[in-house]
């Protein structure tokens, strides 16, 4: 089976398998992914977490790397955790809000 082309949409769909273990929702629908850059076979992800000092920071960043490196055409992944702008619940998608019970 042929791999899907490497696009931002594909990267975001792939990152939906990375779950914030404290909230139980994926990082894309939580609004934690601020940006994706694709340069050849390298993907860079700029993201945040729900709170500075989150004890799951390394685990979530590792999950991002592993999810993307499972794609045959991705050879390198860079994950940058940023704190500006600070995350807030308004950044969540409708799916994320429904998952955590916010209307």
C-alpha distances in whole Angstrom, upper triangle without the diagonal:
4,7,9,12,15,18,21,19,16,18,21,18,17,21,21,20,23,26,30,31,35,34,31,29,26,27,26,28,31,31,31,28,31,28,25,25,23,24,21,19,22,22,26,26,30,31,34,35,37,40,41,41,38,38,34,34,32,30,29,28,27,24,23,23,21,18,18,17,14,12,12,14,17,19,22,23,27,28,32,34,36,39,40,40,40,38,39,38,38,35,33,31,32,30,31,34,34,32,35,38,39,40
4,7,9,12,15,18,17,14,16,19,17,16,19,21,20,23,26,30,31,35,34,31,29,26,26,25,27,30,30,29,27,29,26,23,22,19,20,18,16,19,19,23,24,28,29,32,33,36,39,40,40,38,37,34,33,32,30,28,27,26,24,22,21,20,18,16,16,14,11,10,11,14,17,20,21,25,26,30,32,34,37,38,38,39,36,38,37,37,34,32,30,31,29,30,34,34,32,35,38,38,39
4,6,9,12,14,14,10,12,15,14,12,16,17,17,20,23,26,28,32,31,28,26,22,23,21,24,26,26,26,23,25,22,19,19,16,17,15,13,16,16,19,20,24,25,28,30,32,35,36,36,34,34,30,29,28,26,24,23,22,20,19,18,17,14,13,13,11,8,7,8,11,14,17,18,21,22,26,28,30,33,34,34,35,33,34,34,34,30,29,27,29,26,27,31,31,30,32,35,36,36
4,6,8,11,10,7,10,13,11,11,14,16,16,19,22,25,28,31,29,27,24,21,21,19,21,24,24,24,21,22,20,17,17,14,16,15,13,15,15,18,19,22,23,26,28,30,33,34,35,33,33,30,29,28,26,24,23,22,20,18,18,17,14,12,14,12,9,10,9,11,15,17,17,20,22,25,27,29,32,32,32,33,30,32,31,31,27,26,24,26,24,25,28,29,28,30,33,33,34
4,6,10,10,7,10,13,12,12,15,17,18,20,23,26,29,32,31,28,26,22,22,19,22,25,23,23,20,21,18,15,14,11,13,12,11,13,13,16,17,21,22,26,28,30,33,34,35,33,34,30,29,28,27,24,23,23,21,18,18,18,16,13,14,14,10,10,9,11,14,16,16,19,21,23,26,28,30,31,30,32,30,32,31,31,27,26,24,26,25,26,29,30,29,32,34,34,35
4,7,8,6,7,11,11,11,13,15,17,18,21,24,27,30,28,27,24,20,19,17,20,22,21,21,17,18,15,11,11,8,10,9,9,10,9,12,14,17,19,23,25,27,30,31,32,30,31,27,26,25,24,22,20,20,19,15,15,16,14,10,12,12,9,10,7,8,12,13,13,15,17,20,22,24,27,27,27,29,27,29,29,28,25,24,23,25,24,24,28,29,28,30,33,33,33
4,5,5,6,9,10,11,12,14,16,18,21,23,26,29,27,26,23,19,18,15,18,20,19,19,15,16,12,9,9,8,10,11,11,12,10,12,13,16,17,21,23,26,29,29,31,29,30,27,25,25,24,21,20,21,19,16,16,17,15,12,14,15,12,13,11,11,15,15,14,16,17,19,21,22,25,25,25,26,25,27,26,25,22,22,20,23,22,22,25,27,26,28,31,30,31
4,5,5,6,9,10,10,12,15,16,19,20,24,26,24,23,20,16,15,12,15,17,15,15,11,12,9,6,8,7,11,12,13,12,9,11,10,13,14,18,20,22,25,26,28,26,28,25,23,23,22,19,18,19,18,14,15,17,14,12,15,16,13,16,14,13,16,15,14,15,15,16,18,19,22,21,21,23,21,23,23,22,18,18,17,20,19,19,22,24,23,25,28,27,27
4,5,5,6,9,10,11,14,15,18,20,23,25,23,22,18,15,14,11,13,16,15,15,12,13,11,9,11,11,15,16,15,15,12,14,13,15,16,19,21,23,26,27,29,27,28,25,24,24,23,20,19,20,18,15,16,18,14,13,16,16,14,16,15,14,18,18,16,17,17,19,20,21,23,23,22,24,21,23,22,21,18,17,15,17,16,17,20,22,21,23,26,25,25
4,5,5,6,9,10,12,14,17,19,22,25,23,22,18,15,15,12,14,17,16,17,14,15,13,11,12,11,14,14,14,14,11,13,13,16,17,20,21,23,27,28,29,27,28,24,23,23,22,19,18,19,16,13,14,15,12,10,13,13,10,13,12,12,15,16,14,16,17,19,21,22,25,25,24,25,23,25,24,24,20,19,17,19,18,19,22,23,22,24,27,27,27
4,5,5,6,9,11,11,15,17,20,23,21,20,17,13,12,10,13,15,14,14,11,13,10,8,10,9,13,13,12,11,8,10,9,12,13,16,18,21,24,25,26,24,25,21,20,20,19,15,14,15,13,10,11,12,9,7,11,11,9,13,12,10,13,13,11,13,13,15,17,19,21,22,22,23,21,23,22,22,19,18,17,19,18,18,21,23,21,23,26,26,27
4,5,5,6,9,10,13,15,18,20,19,17,14,10,9,7,10,12,11,11,8,11,10,8,11,12,15,17,16,15,11,12,10,12,12,15,16,18,21,23,24,22,23,20,19,19,18,15,14,16,13,10,13,14,11,10,13,14,13,16,15,14,17,16,14,15,13,15,16,18,20,20,20,20,18,19,19,19,15,14,13,16,14,14,18,19,18,20,22,22,23
4,5,5,8,10,12,15,18,21,19,17,14,10,11,8,10,13,13,14,12,14,13,12,14,14,18,19,17,17,14,15,13,15,15,17,18,20,23,25,26,24,25,21,20,21,19,16,16,17,14,12,14,14,10,10,14,13,12,15,15,15,18,18,16,17,16,19,19,21,23,24,23,23,20,22,20,20,17,15,13,16,13,14,18,18,17,20,22,22,23
4,5,6,8,11,14,17,20,19,16,14,10,11,9,12,14,15,14,12,15,14,12,14,14,17,17,15,15,12,14,12,15,15,17,18,20,23,25,25,23,23,19,19,18,17,14,14,14,11,9,11,10,7,7,10,9,9,13,13,12,15,15,13,15,14,17,18,20,23,24,24,24,21,23,22,22,19,17,16,18,16,16,20,20,18,21,24,24,26
4,5,5,9,11,14,17,16,14,11,8,7,7,10,11,11,11,9,12,12,11,14,14,17,18,17,15,12,12,10,12,11,14,14,16,19,21,22,19,20,16,15,15,14,10,11,12,9,6,9,10,7,7,11,11,11,15,16,13,16,15,12,13,12,14,15,17,19,21,20,20,18,19,19,20,16,15,14,17,15,14,17,19,17,18,21,22,24
4,5,7,10,13,15,14,12,9,5,6,6,7,10,11,11,10,14,14,13,17,17,21,22,20,19,16,16,13,15,13,15,15,16,19,22,22,19,20,17,17,17,15,12,13,14,11,9,13,13,9,11,14,14,14,18,18,17,20,19,16,17,15,17,17,19,21,22,21,21,18,19,17,18,15,13,12,14,11,11,15,15,13,15,18,19,21
4,6,10,12,15,14,11,9,6,8,9,11,12,14,13,13,17,17,16,19,19,22,23,20,19,16,17,15,17,15,16,16,17,20,22,23,19,19,16,16,16,13,11,13,13,9,9,12,11,7,10,13,12,13,17,18,16,19,18,16,17,16,18,18,21,22,24,24,23,20,21,20,21,18,16,15,17,14,13,17,17,14,17,20,21,23
4,7,9,12,12,10,8,5,6,8,10,11,12,11,11,15,15,15,18,19,22,23,20,19,16,16,13,14,12,13,13,14,17,19,19,16,16,12,12,13,10,7,9,10,6,6,10,9,7,10,13,13,14,18,19,17,19,17,15,15,13,15,15,18,19,21,21,20,17,19,18,20,17,15,15,18,15,13,17,18,15,16,19,20,23
4,6,9,8,6,5,4,6,9,10,9,12,11,12,16,17,18,21,22,25,26,24,22,19,18,15,16,14,13,12,12,15,18,18,14,14,11,12,13,10,8,11,12,8,10,13,13,11,14,16,16,18,22,23,21,22,21,18,18,16,17,16,18,19,21,21,19,16,17,16,18,16,14,14,16,13,11,14,15,12,13,16,18,21
4,6,6,5,6,6,6,10,10,9,11,10,12,15,18,18,22,23,27,28,26,24,20,19,16,16,13,11,9,9,12,14,14,11,11,8,10,11,9,7,10,12,10,11,14,15,14,16,19,19,21,25,25,23,24,22,19,19,15,16,14,16,17,19,19,17,14,15,14,17,15,13,15,17,14,11,14,15,12,12,16,17,20
4,6,5,8,9,10,13,14,12,15,13,16,19,21,22,25,27,30,31,29,26,23,22,19,19,16,15,12,12,13,16,15,11,10,8,11,12,9,8,12,13,11,13,16,16,15,18,20,20,23,26,28,25,26,24,21,21,18,19,17,19,19,22,22,19,17,17,17,20,18,16,18,19,17,14,16,17,13,13,16,18,21
4,6,8,11,11,15,14,12,15,14,17,20,22,24,27,29,32,34,31,29,26,24,21,20,17,15,11,10,11,14,13,10,10,8,11,14,11,11,14,16,14,16,19,19,19,21,24,24,26,30,31,28,29,27,24,23,20,20,17,19,18,21,21,18,15,15,15,18,17,15,18,19,17,14,15,16,13,11,15,16,20
4,6,9,10,13,11,9,13,12,15,18,21,23,26,28,31,33,31,29,25,24,21,20,16,14,11,9,12,15,15,12,13,11,13,16,14,12,16,17,15,16,20,20,19,21,24,24,26,30,31,28,30,28,24,24,20,21,18,19,19,21,20,17,14,14,12,15,15,12,14,15,13,10,11,12,9,8,11,13,16
4,7,9,12,11,10,13,13,16,19,21,22,26,27,31,32,30,28,25,24,20,21,17,16,13,12,15,18,18,14,15,12,15,17,14,12,16,17,14,15,19,18,17,20,22,22,24,27,29,26,28,27,24,24,21,22,19,21,21,23,22,20,17,16,15,17,16,13,14,15,12,10,12,12,8,8,12,14,17
4,7,9,7,7,10,11,13,16,18,19,23,25,28,30,28,26,22,22,18,18,15,14,12,12,15,18,19,15,16,14,15,17,15,12,15,16,14,14,18,18,16,18,21,21,22,26,27,25,27,25,22,22,19,20,18,20,20,21,20,18,15,15,13,15,13,10,11,12,9,7,9,10,7,8,11,13,15
4,6,6,6,9,9,10,14,15,16,19,21,24,26,24,22,19,18,15,15,13,13,12,12,16,18,19,16,17,13,14,16,13,10,13,14,11,11,15,15,12,14,18,17,18,22,23,21,23,22,19,19,16,17,16,18,19,20,19,18,15,15,14,15,13,10,11,12,10,8,11,12,10,11,14,15,18
4,6,5,6,5,7,10,12,13,17,19,22,24,22,20,16,15,12,12,9,9,9,10,13,15,17,14,15,12,12,14,12,9,10,13,10,9,13,14,12,14,17,17,18,22,22,20,22,20,16,16,13,14,13,14,15,17,16,15,12,13,12,14,11,9,10,13,11,9,12,14,12,13,16,16,18
4,5,5,6,6,9,10,11,15,17,21,22,21,19,16,15,11,12,9,11,11,12,16,18,20,17,19,16,15,17,16,12,13,15,13,11,14,16,13,14,17,18,18,21,21,19,22,20,17,17,14,15,14,15,16,17,16,15,12,13,13,13,10,8,8,11,10,8,12,14,12,14,17,16,18
4,5,8,9,11,13,15,18,20,24,26,25,23,19,18,15,15,12,13,12,12,16,19,21,18,20,17,17,19,18,14,16,18,16,14,18,19,16,17,21,21,21,25,25,23,25,24,20,20,18,18,17,17,18,18,17,16,12,12,10,11,8,6,5,8,6,5,8,10,9,11,13,13,14
4,6,8,11,14,16,19,22,25,27,26,24,20,19,15,14,11,10,9,9,12,15,17,15,17,15,15,17,16,13,15,17,15,14,18,19,17,18,22,22,23,26,26,24,26,24,21,20,17,17,15,15,15,16,14,13,9,9,8,9,7,5,7,9,9,5,8,11,9,9,12,12,14
4,6,7,10,13,17,19,23,25,25,22,18,16,13,11,9,9,9,9,13,15,18,16,18,16,15,18,17,14,15,18,16,14,18,20,17,18,22,22,23,26,25,23,25,23,20,18,15,15,13,13,13,13,12,11,8,8,8,8,5,5,7,10,10,8,10,13,13,13,15,14,15
4,6,9,12,15,18,21,24,23,20,16,14,10,9,5,5,6,7,11,12,15,13,15,13,12,14,14,11,11,15,13,12,15,17,16,16,19,21,21,25,24,21,23,21,17,15,12,12,10,10,10,11,11,10,7,9,10,11,8,8,10,14,14,11,13,16,15,15,17,16,18
4,6,8,11,14,18,20,19,17,13,11,7,6,4,7,9,11,14,15,17,15,18,15,13,15,15,12,11,14,13,10,13,16,14,14,17,19,19,22,21,18,20,18,14,13,10,10,9,10,12,12,12,12,10,12,13,13,10,10,11,15,15,13,15,18,17,17,20,19,21
4,7,10,14,17,20,20,17,13,11,8,5,5,7,10,12,15,16,18,17,20,18,15,17,18,15,14,17,16,13,16,19,17,16,19,21,21,24,22,20,21,19,15,14,11,10,10,9,10,10,9,11,10,12,14,13,10,11,13,17,17,15,17,20,20,20,23,21,22
4,7,10,13,16,17,14,10,8,6,5,7,10,13,16,18,19,21,20,22,20,17,18,19,16,14,17,16,13,15,18,16,14,17,20,19,21,19,17,19,16,13,12,10,10,11,11,13,13,12,14,14,16,17,17,13,14,15,19,19,18,20,23,22,23,25,24,25
4,7,10,13,13,10,7,6,5,6,9,13,16,18,21,21,23,22,23,21,18,19,19,16,14,16,15,12,13,16,14,12,15,17,15,18,16,13,15,13,11,10,10,10,12,13,16,16,16,18,17,19,20,20,16,17,17,21,20,19,22,24,24,25,27,26,27
4,7,10,11,8,6,5,7,8,12,15,19,22,24,23,25,24,26,23,20,20,21,18,16,18,18,14,14,17,16,13,15,17,15,17,14,12,14,12,10,10,11,11,14,15,18,18,18,20,20,23,24,23,20,21,21,24,24,23,26,28,27,28,31,30,31
4,6,7,6,5,7,9,12,15,19,21,25,27,27,28,27,28,25,23,22,22,20,17,18,18,14,14,16,15,12,13,16,13,14,11,9,11,10,10,10,12,14,17,18,22,22,22,24,23,26,27,26,23,23,23,26,25,25,28,30,29,31,33,33,34
4,6,5,6,8,12,14,17,21,24,28,29,29,30,29,30,28,25,24,25,22,19,20,20,17,15,18,17,14,14,17,15,15,11,10,11,10,10,11,14,15,19,20,24,24,24,27,26,29,30,30,26,27,27,30,29,29,32,34,33,34,37,36,37
4,6,8,11,14,17,20,24,27,30,32,32,33,32,32,29,27,25,26,24,21,21,21,18,16,18,18,14,14,16,13,12,9,8,9,10,11,13,16,18,22,23,27,27,28,30,29,32,33,33,29,29,29,32,31,31,34,36,34,36,39,38,39
4,7,10,13,17,19,23,25,29,31,30,31,30,30,27,25,23,23,21,19,18,18,15,13,15,14,11,10,12,10,9,6,5,5,7,9,11,15,17,21,23,27,27,28,30,29,32,33,32,29,29,28,31,30,29,33,34,33,35,38,37,39
4,7,10,13,16,20,22,26,27,27,27,26,27,24,21,20,20,19,16,16,16,13,11,13,13,10,10,13,11,11,9,6,6,5,6,8,11,14,17,19,23,24,25,26,26,29,30,30,26,26,26,30,28,28,31,33,31,32,36,35,37
4,7,10,13,16,19,22,24,24,25,24,24,21,19,18,18,16,13,14,14,11,9,12,12,8,9,12,11,12,10,7,8,6,5,6,9,11,14,16,20,21,21,23,22,25,26,26,22,23,23,26,25,24,27,29,28,29,32,32,33
4,7,10,13,16,20,21,21,22,21,22,20,16,16,17,15,12,13,14,10,10,13,13,10,12,15,14,16,14,11,11,8,6,5,6,8,11,13,16,17,18,19,19,22,24,24,20,21,22,25,24,23,26,28,27,28,31,30,32
4,6,10,13,16,18,18,19,18,19,17,14,14,15,12,9,12,12,8,9,13,12,10,13,15,15,18,16,13,14,11,8,6,5,6,8,10,14,15,15,16,16,19,20,20,17,17,18,22,21,19,22,25,23,24,27,26,28
4,7,11,14,15,15,17,16,18,16,13,14,15,13,10,13,14,11,12,15,15,14,16,19,19,21,20,17,17,14,11,8,6,5,6,7,10,11,11,13,13,16,18,18,15,16,17,21,21,19,21,24,23,23,26,25,27
4,7,10,12,12,14,13,15,13,11,12,14,10,9,13,13,10,12,15,15,14,17,19,20,23,22,19,20,17,13,11,7,6,5,6,8,10,10,10,10,13,15,15,12,13,15,19,18,16,18,21,20,20,23,22,24
4,7,8,9,11,10,13,12,9,12,13,10,10,14,14,12,15,17,17,17,20,22,23,26,25,22,23,20,16,14,10,8,5,5,6,8,9,8,7,10,13,14,11,12,15,19,18,15,17,20,19,18,21,20,22
4,5,7,9,7,10,9,7,11,11,9,10,13,13,13,15,18,17,18,21,23,24,27,27,24,25,22,18,16,12,11,8,8,8,11,11,9,7,10,11,14,12,12,15,18,18,14,16,19,17,16,19,18,21
4,7,9,7,11,10,10,14,14,12,13,16,16,16,19,21,20,21,24,26,27,30,30,27,28,25,22,20,16,15,11,11,9,12,11,8,6,7,9,12,10,11,14,17,17,13,14,17,15,13,16,15,18
4,6,6,9,10,10,13,14,13,14,18,18,18,20,22,22,24,26,28,29,33,32,29,30,27,23,21,17,15,11,11,8,11,12,8,7,9,11,14,13,14,18,20,20,17,17,20,19,16,19,18,21
4,5,9,10,9,12,14,13,14,17,18,18,20,23,23,24,26,28,30,33,32,29,29,26,22,20,16,14,10,9,7,11,12,9,10,12,15,17,16,17,21,24,24,20,21,24,22,20,23,22,25
4,6,9,8,11,13,13,14,16,18,18,20,22,23,24,26,28,30,33,33,29,29,26,23,20,16,15,11,12,10,14,15,13,13,15,18,21,19,20,23,26,26,22,23,26,24,21,24,24,27
4,5,6,9,10,10,12,14,15,16,18,20,20,22,24,25,28,31,31,28,28,25,21,19,16,15,11,12,11,15,16,13,12,14,16,19,18,18,21,23,23,19,20,23,20,18,21,21,25
4,6,8,8,10,12,13,14,16,18,19,20,22,23,25,27,30,31,28,27,25,21,20,16,16,13,15,15,18,19,17,16,18,19,22,21,21,23,26,24,21,22,24,22,20,23,24,27
4,6,5,6,8,10,10,12,14,15,16,18,20,21,24,27,28,24,24,22,19,17,14,14,12,14,15,18,19,17,15,17,18,21,19,19,21,24,22,19,21,23,20,18,22,23,26
4,6,5,6,9,10,11,13,14,15,17,18,20,22,25,26,22,22,19,16,14,11,11,8,11,12,16,17,15,14,17,18,21,19,19,21,24,23,19,21,24,21,20,24,24,27
4,6,5,6,9,10,11,12,14,16,16,18,21,24,24,20,20,17,14,13,10,11,10,13,15,18,20,18,18,20,22,24,22,21,24,27,25,22,24,26,24,23,27,27,30
4,6,5,6,9,10,10,12,14,15,17,19,22,23,20,20,18,15,14,12,13,12,16,17,20,21,20,18,21,21,24,22,21,22,25,23,20,23,24,21,21,25,26,29
4,5,5,6,9,10,10,12,14,16,18,21,22,18,19,17,13,13,10,11,10,13,15,18,19,17,15,18,18,21,18,17,19,22,20,17,20,22,19,18,22,23,26
4,5,5,6,9,10,11,12,15,17,19,20,16,16,14,10,9,6,8,8,12,14,17,18,17,16,19,20,22,19,19,20,24,22,19,22,24,22,22,25,25,28
4,5,5,6,9,10,10,12,15,18,18,15,15,13,10,10,9,11,12,15,18,21,22,21,20,23,23,25,22,22,23,26,24,21,25,26,23,23,27,28,31
4,5,5,6,9,10,11,13,17,18,15,15,14,11,12,10,13,13,17,19,22,22,21,19,22,22,24,21,20,20,23,21,19,22,23,20,21,25,25,28
4,6,5,6,9,10,12,15,16,12,13,12,8,9,8,11,11,15,17,19,20,20,18,20,21,22,19,18,19,22,20,18,21,23,20,21,25,25,28
4,6,5,6,9,10,13,13,10,10,8,6,7,7,11,13,16,19,21,22,22,21,24,24,26,22,22,22,25,23,22,25,27,24,25,29,29,31
4,5,5,6,9,12,13,11,11,10,9,11,11,15,16,20,22,25,25,25,23,26,26,28,24,23,24,26,24,22,26,27,24,25,29,30,32
4,6,6,8,11,12,10,12,12,10,12,12,15,17,20,22,24,25,24,22,25,24,26,22,21,21,23,21,20,23,24,21,23,27,27,30
4,5,6,9,9,7,9,9,7,10,11,14,16,19,22,24,24,25,23,25,25,26,23,22,21,24,22,21,25,26,24,25,29,29,31
4,5,7,8,6,6,7,7,11,12,16,18,21,25,26,27,27,26,29,29,30,26,25,25,28,26,25,28,29,27,29,32,33,35
4,6,9,8,9,11,11,14,15,19,21,24,27,29,29,30,28,30,30,31,27,26,25,28,25,24,28,29,26,28,32,32,34
4,6,6,8,10,11,15,16,20,22,25,28,29,29,30,28,30,30,31,27,26,25,27,25,25,29,29,27,29,32,33,35
4,6,8,11,12,16,18,22,24,27,31,32,32,33,32,34,34,34,31,29,29,31,28,29,32,33,31,33,36,37,38
4,6,9,11,15,17,21,24,26,30,31,31,32,31,33,33,34,30,29,28,31,29,29,32,33,32,34,37,37,38
4,6,7,11,14,17,20,23,26,27,28,29,28,30,31,31,27,27,26,29,27,27,31,32,30,32,35,35,37
4,7,10,14,17,20,23,27,28,29,30,29,32,33,33,30,29,29,32,30,30,33,35,32,34,37,37,39
4,7,10,13,17,19,23,25,26,27,26,29,31,31,27,27,28,31,29,28,32,33,31,32,36,36,38
4,7,10,13,16,20,21,22,23,22,26,27,28,24,24,24,28,26,25,28,30,28,29,32,32,34
4,6,10,13,16,18,19,20,20,24,25,26,22,23,24,28,26,25,28,30,28,28,32,31,34
4,6,10,13,15,16,17,17,20,22,23,19,20,21,25,24,22,25,27,25,25,29,28,30
4,6,10,12,13,14,15,18,21,21,18,19,21,25,24,22,24,27,26,25,29,28,30
4,7,10,11,11,12,15,18,19,16,17,20,23,23,20,22,25,24,23,26,25,27
4,6,8,8,10,14,17,17,15,17,20,23,23,20,22,25,24,23,26,25,27
4,6,5,8,11,15,16,14,16,19,23,23,20,21,25,24,22,25,23,25
3,5,8,11,15,15,13,16,19,22,23,21,21,25,25,23,25,23,25
4,6,9,12,12,11,14,17,20,21,19,19,23,23,22,24,21,23
4,7,10,11,10,13,16,19,20,17,18,21,21,19,21,19,21
4,7,8,7,9,13,16,17,14,14,18,17,15,18,15,18
4,6,6,8,12,14,15,12,12,15,15,13,15,12,14
4,5,6,9,11,12,9,8,12,12,10,11,9,11
4,5,8,10,12,10,9,12,14,13,13,10,10
4,7,10,11,9,9,13,14,13,15,12,13
4,7,8,5,6,10,10,10,12,10,11
4,5,5,6,9,10,11,12,10,11
4,5,5,6,8,10,10,9,8
4,6,5,6,9,10,10,10
4,5,5,6,8,8,10
4,5,5,6,5,6
4,6,5,6,7
4,6,8,10
4,6,9
4,7
4
